[in-house]
Amino acid sequence: MRTGHYTLLLLYCAALAFYSCKEQDRQERVNNAAGITQSQEQDIDVAMSKDKVASEDISKDNGCLKSIPQRVIDASVLPGAEFRQVDLMGYEKIELPTGDHLLIINWGCESYNLTLRFETSRFGTDTSKVKQWYSILTQLLYVIEPAIDSPVKIQQGINEIHNYLKQDTLPVVYNVPLSLRKDSVFADMIFERVKILGDTAVRLDATFSISSL
């Protein structure tokens, strides 16, 4: 009986350690996505796409498991996107039919990350209305979802936002990982706090991530 008790205790501790590591990984992705803004964004307009062979060499040298970033916007659905690759990061910019601007950042090494950065002046600047901004994010995701050709599933993110807003157990806050897990694939979406850019302009950042369990 005592042996069985210790076995259950060990299994519980192992499970707790596993999920703690996953939670730490989620938070690191939030921090990394925020870091992109400060250290990489100035390169988007000035850097030209690297030669593919050179990029593959960089990937091998860094031991990266993720493939070289590619375009994810289907031009037949949303034409006019501009793509730039800087080392192992892909940047894709487009002005949406709604007048909003979208920057997609394709990044990561051991995991696949897609940060969707929307800039809009259509919804005010009161960032304290968290539920409202999650709803606004779904509106923006609906606009681009048919055009995104990527391993991440935008519709799954939309569905999970709806589920999150419908629940009444937890408060609705920014920076909460919404699980998109399926089978052996670990995936989630994180919506960062809305950032004010000016009198009427704000920025919404949502990062979709995929990694193996």
DODREN-737847 format. One record per residue (C-alpha): residue number from 1; residue in three letters; y, z, x. Coordinates in steps of 0.05 Angstrom, whole numbers. Layout:
BEGIN
+-----+-----+--------+--------+--------+
:   k :   r :  north :     up :   east :
+-----+-----+--------+--------+--------+
: NUM : Ala :      Y :      Z :      X :
...
+-----+-----+--------+--------+--------+
***
This chain:
BEGIN
+-----+-----+--------+--------+--------+
:   k :   r :  north :     up :   east :
+-----+-----+--------+--------+--------+
:   1 : Met :      0 :      0 :      0 :
:   2 : Arg :     47 :     19 :     56 :
:   3 : Thr :     32 :    -46 :     93 :
:   4 : Gly :     49 :    -86 :     31 :
:   5 : His :    114 :    -48 :     24 :
:   6 : Tyr :    134 :    -65 :     96 :
:   7 : Thr :    115 :   -138 :     86 :
:   8 : Leu :    160 :   -143 :     25 :
:   9 : Leu :    216 :   -109 :     63 :
:  10 : Leu :    209 :   -159 :    121 :
:  11 : Leu :    210 :   -218 :     72 :
:  12 : Tyr :    272 :   -190 :     38 :
:  13 : Cys :    308 :   -182 :    105 :
:  14 : Ala :    289 :   -252 :    127 :
:  15 : Ala :    315 :   -282 :     61 :
:  16 : Leu :    380 :   -242 :     67 :
:  17 : Ala :    390 :   -266 :    139 :
:  18 : Phe :    378 :   -339 :    117 :
:  19 : Tyr :    430 :   -338 :     61 :
:  20 : Ser :    479 :   -300 :    106 :
:  21 : Cys :    475 :   -357 :    156 :
:  22 : Lys :    485 :   -408 :    101 :
:  23 : Glu :    546 :   -371 :     76 :
:  24 : Gln :    575 :   -368 :    147 :
:  25 : Asp :    563 :   -443 :    154 :
:  26 : Arg :    600 :   -455 :     88 :
:  27 : Gln :    660 :   -415 :    112 :
:  28 : Glu :    661 :   -452 :    179 :
:  29 : Arg :    665 :   -518 :    142 :
:  30 : Val :    725 :   -492 :    103 :
:  31 : Asn :    759 :   -472 :    168 :
:  32 : Asn :    741 :   -537 :    202 :
:  33 : Ala :    768 :   -579 :    145 :
:  34 : Ala :    833 :   -540 :    149 :
:  35 : Gly :    835 :   -551 :    224 :
:  36 : Ile :    832 :   -626 :    215 :
:  37 : Thr :    901 :   -624 :    184 :
:  38 : Gln :    933 :   -593 :    244 :
:  39 : Ser :    898 :   -628 :    302 :
:  40 : Gln :    876 :   -697 :    277 :
:  41 : Glu :    920 :   -724 :    222 :
:  42 : Gln :    974 :   -751 :    268 :
:  43 : Asp :    923 :   -799 :    298 :
:  44 : Ile :    907 :   -834 :    232 :
:  45 : Asp :    965 :   -884 :    233 :
:  46 : Val :    966 :   -898 :    308 :
:  47 : Ala :    893 :   -900 :    330 :
:  48 : Met :    853 :   -964 :    324 :
:  49 : Ser :    779 :   -965 :    308 :
:  50 : Lys :    736 :   -953 :    370 :
:  51 : Asp :    684 :  -1003 :    392 :
:  52 : Lys :    618 :   -988 :    356 :
:  53 : Val :    577 :   -985 :    420 :
:  54 : Ala :    627 :   -937 :    452 :
:  55 : Ser :    624 :   -893 :    390 :
:  56 : Glu :    549 :   -892 :    391 :
:  57 : Asp :    552 :   -870 :    464 :
:  58 : Ile :    599 :   -813 :    444 :
:  59 : Ser :    550 :   -793 :    390 :
:  60 : Lys :    492 :   -791 :    439 :
:  61 : Asp :    532 :   -753 :    491 :
:  62 : Asn :    551 :   -700 :    441 :
:  63 : Gly :    481 :   -695 :    413 :
:  64 : Cys :    507 :   -711 :    344 :
:  65 : Leu :    455 :   -719 :    289 :
:  66 : Lys :    501 :   -753 :    239 :
:  67 : Ser :    511 :   -828 :    242 :
:  68 : Ile :    577 :   -861 :    260 :
:  69 : Pro :    626 :   -855 :    201 :
:  70 : Gln :    633 :   -916 :    157 :
:  71 : Arg :    676 :   -938 :     99 :
:  72 : Val :    658 :   -903 :     35 :
:  73 : Ile :    706 :   -937 :    -14 :
:  74 : Asp :    676 :   -999 :    -49 :
:  75 : Ala :    732 :  -1050 :    -43 :
:  76 : Ser :    706 :  -1088 :   -104 :
:  77 : Val :    722 :  -1026 :   -146 :
:  78 : Leu :    784 :   -999 :   -110 :
:  79 : Pro :    814 :  -1052 :    -65 :
:  80 : Gly :    867 :  -1039 :    -12 :
:  81 : Ala :    837 :   -982 :     28 :
:  82 : Glu :    853 :   -977 :    102 :
:  83 : Phe :    799 :   -950 :    148 :
:  84 : Arg :    807 :   -920 :    218 :
:  85 : Gln :    755 :   -889 :    263 :
:  86 : Val :    776 :   -837 :    315 :
:  87 : Asp :    718 :   -817 :    359 :
:  88 : Leu :    667 :   -788 :    310 :
:  89 : Met :    714 :   -782 :    251 :
:  90 : Gly :    729 :   -834 :    198 :
:  91 : Tyr :    795 :   -837 :    160 :
:  92 : Glu :    804 :   -879 :     97 :
:  93 : Lys :    871 :   -883 :     60 :
:  94 : Ile :    887 :   -914 :     -7 :
:  95 : Glu :    939 :   -912 :    -61 :
:  96 : Leu :    905 :   -901 :   -127 :
:  97 : Pro :    922 :   -938 :   -192 :
:  98 : Thr :    950 :   -872 :   -218 :
:  99 : Gly :   1003 :   -873 :   -163 :
: 100 : Asp :    969 :   -815 :   -126 :
: 101 : His :    949 :   -821 :    -53 :
: 102 : Leu :    880 :   -807 :    -26 :
: 103 : Leu :    858 :   -795 :     46 :
: 104 : Ile :    782 :   -790 :     57 :
: 105 : Ile :    760 :   -756 :    121 :
: 106 : Asn :    687 :   -769 :    142 :
: 107 : Trp :    668 :   -717 :    193 :
: 108 : Gly :    614 :   -670 :    219 :
: 109 : Cys :    557 :   -671 :    268 :
: 110 : Glu :    496 :   -632 :    245 :
: 111 : Ser :    519 :   -639 :    173 :
: 112 : Tyr :    552 :   -695 :    133 :
: 113 : Asn :    622 :   -676 :    108 :
: 114 : Leu :    669 :   -716 :     65 :
: 115 : Thr :    738 :   -686 :     53 :
: 116 : Leu :    777 :   -717 :     -5 :
: 117 : Arg :    851 :   -704 :      4 :
: 118 : Phe :    894 :   -722 :    -56 :
: 119 : Glu :    970 :   -722 :    -56 :
: 120 : Thr :   1003 :   -723 :   -125 :
: 121 : Ser :   1070 :   -709 :   -158 :
: 122 : Arg :   1045 :   -712 :   -230 :
: 123 : Phe :   1024 :   -640 :   -244 :
: 124 : Gly :   1077 :   -592 :   -219 :
: 125 : Thr :   1073 :   -542 :   -162 :
: 126 : Asp :   1049 :   -476 :   -192 :
: 127 : Thr :    987 :   -465 :   -149 :
: 128 : Ser :    971 :   -398 :   -183 :
: 129 : Lys :    941 :   -434 :   -243 :
: 130 : Val :    873 :   -441 :   -210 :
: 131 : Lys :    833 :   -464 :   -271 :
: 132 : Gln :    885 :   -517 :   -285 :
: 133 : Trp :    879 :   -544 :   -214 :
: 134 : Tyr :    804 :   -548 :   -218 :
: 135 : Ser :    812 :   -589 :   -282 :
: 136 : Ile :    863 :   -633 :   -247 :
: 137 : Leu :    815 :   -643 :   -189 :
: 138 : Thr :    762 :   -668 :   -238 :
: 139 : Gln :    812 :   -718 :   -266 :
: 140 : Leu :    825 :   -745 :   -196 :
: 141 : Leu :    751 :   -746 :   -179 :
: 142 : Tyr :    737 :   -786 :   -242 :
: 143 : Val :    785 :   -840 :   -217 :
: 144 : Ile :    749 :   -850 :   -151 :
: 145 : Glu :    677 :   -834 :   -169 :
: 146 : Pro :    656 :   -906 :   -187 :
: 147 : Ala :    683 :   -930 :   -120 :
: 148 : Ile :    651 :   -880 :    -73 :
: 149 : Asp :    590 :   -906 :    -35 :
: 150 : Ser :    566 :   -844 :      1 :
: 151 : Pro :    508 :   -796 :      6 :
: 152 : Val :    550 :   -744 :    -30 :
: 153 : Lys :    549 :   -748 :   -106 :
: 154 : Ile :    619 :   -741 :   -135 :
: 155 : Gln :    592 :   -735 :   -206 :
: 156 : Gln :    551 :   -675 :   -185 :
: 157 : Gly :    615 :   -642 :   -161 :
: 158 : Ile :    649 :   -657 :   -227 :
: 159 : Asn :    591 :   -627 :   -265 :
: 160 : Glu :    591 :   -564 :   -223 :
: 161 : Ile :    665 :   -555 :   -233 :
: 162 : His :    655 :   -559 :   -308 :
: 163 : Asn :    599 :   -507 :   -303 :
: 164 : Tyr :    642 :   -462 :   -260 :
: 165 : Leu :    700 :   -465 :   -309 :
: 166 : Lys :    654 :   -450 :   -369 :
: 167 : Gln :    623 :   -387 :   -339 :
: 168 : Asp :    657 :   -320 :   -352 :
: 169 : Thr :    620 :   -276 :   -303 :
: 170 : Leu :    663 :   -289 :   -242 :
: 171 : Pro :    737 :   -302 :   -233 :
: 172 : Val :    756 :   -374 :   -219 :
: 173 : Val :    785 :   -377 :   -149 :
: 174 : Tyr :    796 :   -427 :    -92 :
: 175 : Asn :    748 :   -435 :    -33 :
: 176 : Val :    684 :   -420 :    -72 :
: 177 : Pro :    624 :   -462 :    -51 :
: 178 : Leu :    596 :   -496 :   -113 :
: 179 : Ser :    523 :   -512 :   -100 :
: 180 : Leu :    499 :   -585 :   -107 :
: 181 : Arg :    431 :   -570 :    -77 :
: 182 : Lys :    373 :   -616 :    -94 :
: 183 : Asp :    302 :   -608 :    -68 :
: 184 : Ser :    303 :   -598 :      8 :
: 185 : Val :    376 :   -619 :     15 :
: 186 : Phe :    430 :   -566 :     19 :
: 187 : Ala :    496 :   -592 :    -10 :
: 188 : Asp :    559 :   -560 :    -36 :
: 189 : Met :    632 :   -573 :    -53 :
: 190 : Ile :    691 :   -530 :    -34 :
: 191 : Phe :    760 :   -536 :    -65 :
: 192 : Glu :    814 :   -507 :    -20 :
: 193 : Arg :    878 :   -474 :    -45 :
: 194 : Val :    928 :   -527 :    -69 :
: 195 : Lys :    984 :   -537 :    -18 :
: 196 : Ile :   1056 :   -551 :    -37 :
: 197 : Leu :   1086 :   -610 :      0 :
: 198 : Gly :   1155 :   -614 :    -33 :
: 199 : Asp :   1194 :   -603 :    -96 :
: 200 : Thr :   1143 :   -640 :   -139 :
: 201 : Ala :   1087 :   -659 :    -90 :
: 202 : Val :   1023 :   -622 :    -77 :
: 203 : Arg :    958 :   -634 :    -39 :
: 204 : Leu :    888 :   -621 :    -64 :
: 205 : Asp :    830 :   -617 :    -13 :
: 206 : Ala :    758 :   -618 :    -35 :
: 207 : Thr :    702 :   -622 :     16 :
: 208 : Phe :    631 :   -645 :     -1 :
: 209 : Ser :    578 :   -626 :     50 :
: 210 : Ile :    505 :   -643 :     60 :
: 211 : Ser :    455 :   -613 :    108 :
: 212 : Ser :    380 :   -603 :    111 :
: 213 : Leu :    352 :   -534 :     95 :
+-----+-----+--------+--------+--------+
***
